[in-house]
Amino acid sequence: MAVSKYILVSLPLQGSSSSAWENLQRGISKIAFDIATYKFHIPDLRVGTLDSLLALSDDLTKANSVVEGVTHKVKRQIDELERVAIADSSALAVDGVPIDSYVTRFSWDEAKYPTMTPLREVVEAIQDSVAKLEDDLKVRVAEYSNVKTQLSTTLRKQSGSMAVRDLSNLVKADDVISTEHLVTLLVVVSKYSQKDWLSHYETLSSFVVPQSSKKLSEDNEYALYTVTLFRKVADTFKTSAREKGFQVRDFEFDPEGQTQQREELDRLQRDQEILQSTLLQWCYASYGEVFSSWMHICAIRIFTESILRYGLPPQFLVTVLATSAKNEKKVRTTLESLCDGRNSGFWKSDEDSGMMGLAGGDADVHPYVSITVNLSA
């Protein structure tokens, strides 16, 4: 079963990193055997001054919200496209690595984000890249949606009620007569009034050609009939037909127009299929890119908050836990027990005390730094 939520945790070191890792695994294993824990490797990033980290901390919360939002936006677009796509869906990945594996085996991209670069510059570079990706997404989705709307409108005209739909694909050349004196009209008749129509259409005006009415099509509500009469009484016939509850549709047979409509429909269907396939492929590739950006933001956040929480030099263990709602409370209790007992009480949430402190990304306050990563919006 795929994991939809991870918790990134930074624990202060009170000894060696290996002993802290062993204590964590031992404590988590007492809760449930299926709670996976992994080390989250963050390199020695450029710290700068504490003042710069404090200023960056506020901006990181906003940056995380934006990048996470774009990540989920791309994912929702993939889900929407997959619902209508014919091809089998592909697994989400970052450079070929499945998302779950990418989170649990995270590796800092030194080539893209050199560790000696000031953290603010790294964050700004990520924000610029994600902003461009989001703009590109908007353009591509707008183009796809425009063609999709045109196709939907065209199909609706050809498949709606007989009273309003386009009739050109229902009428053949030998169904209509149009001469100097004779004209064929198309009449929409209620499905339950067809006997009435066949009994009375010849009496709705003079100069109606006897037995000239023929049914061309029928849907759930209406039937489409032809009737041939002298052109000079067409207006009188239309008025009488309307009074009897029959609708005469304005129609002029146009072979060239029908051909153009078919060609336009074929073009729209081709364009939608191409744009849909292209957009889906782009979304798969872009999701990997934006998800990687999000994880690097998370790494910078937990690094920054850990420095601000625990001080210098950096001495903390960063882990990622795949937990569930039913055991998260027990997991957090265990994590608190692994922190310095002298500080645990200070950081516990207390509605009456009004103590907030550095929450490190979660709504509740803990004696450790914690960031929740929800893979599903």
C-alpha positions in Angstrom: 0.0 0.0 0.0 1.4 3.4 -1.0 2.3 5.8 1.7 0.5 9.2 1.5 2.1 10.9 4.4 5.6 11.2 5.8 7.0 13.0 8.9 10.4 14.6 8.7 11.9 14.8 12.1 15.1 16.3 13.5 16.2 15.0 16.9 19.0 16.7 18.9 22.1 14.6 19.5 22.9 13.8 23.1 25.6 11.3 22.1 26.6 9.8 18.8 24.4 9.8 15.7 24.5 6.0 15.6 23.2 5.7 19.2 20.4 8.2 18.5 19.4 6.2 15.4 19.4 3.0 17.4 17.3 4.5 20.2 14.8 5.8 17.6 14.4 2.5 15.9 14.1 0.7 19.2 11.4 3.1 20.4 9.4 3.1 17.2 9.5 -0.7 17.0 7.7 -0.9 20.3 4.7 0.9 18.8 4.2 -1.1 15.6 6.2 -3.3 13.4 5.0 -1.5 10.2 6.3 2.0 10.9 9.2 2.4 8.6 12.0 4.8 9.6 14.8 6.1 7.3 17.7 8.5 7.6 17.2 11.7 5.8 20.6 12.8 4.5 21.2 16.5 4.5 24.8 17.7 3.6 26.6 20.5 5.5 24.8 23.5 4.0 26.1 27.0 4.3 24.8 28.3 7.6 25.6 32.0 7.4 24.5 34.1 10.5 21.8 33.2 12.9 20.0 36.4 12.0 20.0 35.4 8.3 18.6 32.0 9.2 15.9 33.6 11.4 14.9 35.8 8.5 15.0 32.9 6.1 12.9 30.8 8.4 9.8 33.0 7.9 10.3 33.0 4.1 10.8 29.2 4.0 7.3 28.7 5.4 5.8 30.8 2.5 8.1 29.2 -0.1 7.1 25.7 1.1 3.4 26.5 0.8 3.8 27.8 -2.7 6.0 24.9 -3.9 3.8 22.3 -2.2 0.8 23.9 -3.8 2.2 23.6 -7.3 3.3 20.0 -6.6 -0.3 19.1 -5.7 -1.7 21.1 -8.7 0.4 19.1 -11.1 -0.7 15.9 -9.4 -4.4 16.8 -9.7 -3.9 17.6 -13.4 -2.3 14.2 -13.8 -5.2 12.5 -12.0 -7.7 14.4 -14.2 -6.0 13.5 -17.4 -5.6 9.8 -16.4 -9.4 9.6 -15.9 -10.0 10.3 -19.6 -6.7 8.9 -21.0 -6.7 5.6 -22.9 -3.1 4.7 -22.1 -2.2 3.1 -18.8 -1.1 5.4 -16.1 2.6 5.6 -15.2 4.1 5.7 -11.7 5.2 9.1 -10.4 8.9 9.4 -10.2 11.9 11.8 -9.9 14.4 11.0 -12.6 13.1 7.5 -12.7 13.1 7.0 -9.0 9.6 6.3 -7.5 8.3 9.0 -5.2 8.3 6.9 -2.1 11.9 5.8 -2.7 13.0 9.4 -3.5 11.6 10.6 -0.1 13.1 7.7 1.9 16.4 7.8 0.1 16.7 11.5 -0.4 20.0 12.8 -1.8 20.8 16.5 -2.1 21.3 17.6 -5.7 24.8 19.1 -5.4 25.0 19.8 -9.2 21.8 21.9 -9.2 22.2 23.4 -5.7 25.9 23.6 -4.6 26.1 23.4 -0.8 28.4 26.4 -0.7 25.7 28.6 -2.2 23.9 30.8 0.4 20.6 29.2 1.4 18.6 32.2 0.5 20.0 32.1 -3.1 19.1 28.4 -3.2 15.5 29.0 -2.0 15.1 31.9 -4.5 16.4 29.7 -7.4 13.9 27.0 -6.4 11.1 29.5 -6.3 12.0 31.0 -9.7 12.1 27.5 -11.2 8.8 26.5 -9.8 7.1 29.8 -10.8 8.2 29.3 -14.4 6.9 25.7 -14.2 3.5 26.9 -12.9 3.2 29.5 -15.6 4.0 26.9 -18.2 1.4 24.6 -16.7 -1.3 27.4 -16.9 -0.5 28.0 -20.6 -0.6 24.3 -21.5 -3.8 23.6 -19.5 -5.5 26.7 -21.1 -4.6 25.5 -24.6 -5.9 22.0 -23.8 -9.1 23.3 -22.1 -9.8 25.6 -25.1 -9.7 22.7 -27.6 -11.6 20.4 -25.2 -14.4 23.1 -24.8 -14.6 23.6 -28.6 -14.9 19.8 -29.1 -17.5 19.5 -26.4 -19.6 22.3 -27.9 -19.4 20.7 -31.3 -20.4 17.3 -30.1 -23.2 18.7 -28.0 -24.6 20.4 -31.1 -24.6 17.1 -32.9 -25.9 14.9 -30.1 -28.3 17.1 -28.1 -32.0 17.2 -28.3 -33.5 17.1 -31.8 -35.1 20.5 -31.0 -31.7 22.3 -30.7 -29.0 20.1 -32.2 -27.3 20.5 -35.5 -29.2 18.5 -38.2 -26.7 18.5 -41.0 -25.4 15.0 -40.2 -29.0 13.6 -40.2 -30.0 14.9 -43.6 -28.9 13.5 -46.9 -29.1 15.1 -50.3 -32.1 12.9 -51.5 -34.1 13.8 -48.3 -34.7 17.4 -49.4 -36.1 19.2 -52.4 -35.3 22.8 -53.2 -36.6 24.3 -56.5 -38.2 27.5 -57.6 -41.6 26.2 -56.6 -41.1 23.4 -54.1 -39.3 23.2 -50.7 -38.8 20.6 -48.1 -39.1 21.6 -44.5 -37.7 19.8 -41.4 -40.2 19.4 -38.6 -39.4 18.3 -35.0 -42.3 16.3 -33.6 -42.8 15.1 -30.0 -42.2 11.4 -29.8 -45.7 10.9 -28.5 -47.3 13.1 -31.2 -46.2 11.3 -34.3 -49.6 9.8 -35.1 -51.1 13.3 -34.8 -48.4 14.7 -37.2 -48.9 12.0 -39.8 -52.7 12.5 -39.6 -52.7 16.3 -39.9 -49.6 17.6 -41.7 -51.3 17.6 -45.1 -54.0 19.9 -43.7 -51.8 22.5 -42.0 -51.9 24.6 -45.3 -52.8 24.3 -48.9 -50.4 23.0 -51.5 -48.8 20.3 -49.3 -47.4 17.4 -51.3 -49.5 14.3 -50.2 -47.5 11.5 -48.5 -44.3 13.6 -48.6 -43.5 13.3 -44.9 -40.7 10.9 -44.0 -39.1 10.3 -40.6 -35.3 10.8 -40.7 -34.4 10.3 -37.1 -35.7 9.9 -33.5 -34.2 10.4 -30.0 -35.7 10.0 -26.5 -37.9 13.0 -26.9 -38.5 13.9 -30.5 -38.6 12.6 -34.1 -37.4 14.5 -37.1 -39.8 14.5 -40.2 -39.6 16.1 -43.6 -42.5 17.6 -45.5 -42.6 18.9 -49.0 -44.8 21.8 -50.1 -45.0 24.8 -52.4 -42.5 27.4 -51.4 -45.2 30.2 -51.5 -47.1 28.6 -48.5 -44.1 27.8 -46.4 -44.7 30.7 -43.9 -48.3 29.7 -43.5 -47.4 26.1 -42.9 -44.8 27.1 -40.3 -47.4 29.2 -38.4 -50.0 26.4 -38.4 -47.4 23.9 -37.4 -46.3 26.0 -34.5 -49.9 26.4 -33.3 -50.2 22.6 -33.3 -47.0 22.2 -31.2 -44.8 21.1 -34.1 -41.4 22.9 -34.5 -40.2 23.7 -38.0 -36.4 24.0 -37.9 -34.6 26.5 -40.1 -32.3 24.4 -42.3 -30.6 24.7 -45.6 -28.8 21.7 -47.1 -25.2 22.6 -47.7 -22.9 19.7 -48.8 -19.7 21.8 -48.5 -20.7 23.0 -45.1 -21.3 19.4 -43.9 -17.9 18.4 -45.2 -16.3 21.3 -43.4 -18.1 20.4 -40.2 -16.8 16.8 -40.4 -13.3 18.0 -41.1 -13.5 20.5 -38.2 -14.7 17.8 -35.8 -11.9 15.4 -36.9 -9.4 18.2 -36.4 -10.6 19.0 -32.9 -10.6 15.3 -31.9 -7.0 14.9 -33.2 -5.9 18.2 -31.5 -7.5 17.1 -28.2 -5.8 13.7 -28.3 -2.4 15.2 -29.1 -2.7 18.0 -26.5 -3.9 15.5 -23.9 -1.1 13.1 -24.5 1.5 15.9 -24.6 0.2 17.6 -21.4 0.1 14.3 -19.5 3.7 13.5 -20.5 4.8 17.0 -19.5 3.0 16.7 -16.2 4.7 13.4 -15.4 8.1 15.0 -16.1 7.3 18.3 -14.3 5.9 16.5 -11.3 9.3 14.9 -10.7 11.0 18.3 -11.1 8.6 20.2 -8.7 8.5 17.4 -6.2 12.3 17.4 -6.1 12.2 21.1 -5.5 9.7 20.6 -2.7 11.9 18.1 -1.0 14.9 20.4 -1.2 12.8 23.1 0.4 11.9 20.7 3.2 15.5 19.8 3.7 16.5 23.5 4.0 13.6 24.1 6.4 14.5 21.3 8.7 18.2 22.2 8.6 17.4 25.9 9.3 14.9 25.2 12.1 17.3 22.6 13.7 20.1 25.2 13.8 17.7 27.8 15.3 16.3 25.2 17.8 19.4 23.4 18.8 22.2 25.9 18.1 25.6 25.6 16.5 27.5 23.6 15.6 24.9 21.4 13.8 24.3 18.3 15.9 21.1 16.6 15.1 19.7 13.5 13.4 17.2 13.9 10.6 14.9 11.0 9.9 11.8 10.4 7.8 9.0 8.2 9.2 6.2 6.6 7.2 3.4 6.7 9.8 -0.4 6.6 9.8 -3.1 8.6 11.5 -3.9 5.8 14.0 -0.4 5.6 15.4 1.0 9.1 14.8 0.2 10.2 18.4 2.2 7.3 19.8 5.0 8.0 17.5 5.2 11.6 18.6 5.1 10.5 22.3 8.1 8.3 21.5 9.9 11.1 19.7 9.4 13.4 22.8 10.9 10.8 25.0 14.0 10.7 22.9 14.6 14.4 23.4 16.3 16.0 26.4 13.9 15.6 29.3 14.7 19.1 30.7 13.2 20.7 27.6 10.2 18.4 26.8 7.8 20.0 29.2 8.8 23.5 27.9 7.9 22.6 24.3 4.6 20.6 24.9 1.5 22.3 23.6 -0.5 24.1 26.3 -3.6 26.1 25.3 -3.5 28.0 28.6 0.1 29.0 28.5 0.0 30.5 25.0 3.5 29.1 24.4 4.3 28.8 20.6 8.1 28.7 20.1 9.5 27.2 16.9 7.0 24.8 15.6 9.2 23.7 12.7 6.3 23.4 10.3 3.6 21.6 12.4 0.6 23.2 14.0 1.5 21.6 17.4 4.6 22.5 19.2 7.1 19.7 20.0 10.6 19.5 21.6 11.9 18.4 18.2 11.7 19.8 14.7 9.0 18.2 12.6 7.7 18.7 9.1 4.7 16.8 7.7 4.9 15.8 4.0 1.4 15.0 2.6 1.8 13.4 -0.9 -2.0 13.8 -1.6 -3.6 17.2 -1.5 
